């Protein structure tokens, strides 16, 4: 630890965070009680204002930024983000905490009110407690504790509440990044308090390729299928090849990224949906036809050691092979989305600062992990071109999107201390 963050200062800081426990719980409850469900993207403005007006009272400069024209934005469902900035007493770097304010629908199976914010012992329940309003509240308490203790820091502290992470982040972090909000010199270090457990630092994530494959046939009477070409049978042949040849290859291909859970250290492929022939949702008797189209949506998660082009050609090679072997086999393929893998270096400043704080506060070595799926770090890396960014925050990842989602209050307190101490370390120059 540097001189500016010598033990007496940290003791005061941690005592302050402990004393703010009730405030932390109340803030998390207030955030959870605003049902920012996405889709469609409800109540973003009041949630952004809850964060912004509270931080304004702590001396932050506040900007509300509606992503007009971005994917998903409309007058009915405005995509309002909030960015708060508080300058230190002298120039220096900026530490930014970014949290997404949207939550997924509650779904079924709850035994408590999903938007009630009920507390039972050490657990605070509700949709978004874990993913990730508990993390947002912990980061706000962390910076407020620094300010209330009047602890000196160089540079600036920023907090943003952004929209639409659950649906790709286009009107949230991606839009802000395109406006320079996630690039040096404005911002240098970013911590995203997603629920990764208090003793783990998430360095990055695997890549994604979504695509639609369509096999094409020729319609004919169902009583004389030999007069047509069945797109469904052709799709079946493609699926057989994937099953026999590609799945074993994907399983054998593993990454050096520390992805959790273990199974996600291999390349994976999920068939998201498949449809051919008679339209779905029609409950009358079918008309007897040979299917002239069959469509499959692929969700391929790829490793940092793979390339998007290589991943795509594995699929098109199988399709081309079938086209060469089988008369009348025709297909088309359409890219739906590509997200490249990203991983922050294990010795990056933000990682080292969190490593040190976790060791000091929790008395254990931080685990470095990567996520099987993507989150907003992709936009900060690719659009913002900022590579000192990780996810770190309270909550158990497995509880995200589940019924009876909760966050542990002790974990919020511990992570607030880690975030505050790491910030001071980064801003001590
Ligand atoms: Zn999340």
Boltz pocket constraint, residues with backbone or C-beta under 6 A from the ligand:
constraints:
  - pocket:
      binder: B
      contacts: [[A, 100], [A, 131], [A, 132], [A, 165], [A, 194], [A, 195]]
      max_distance: 6.0
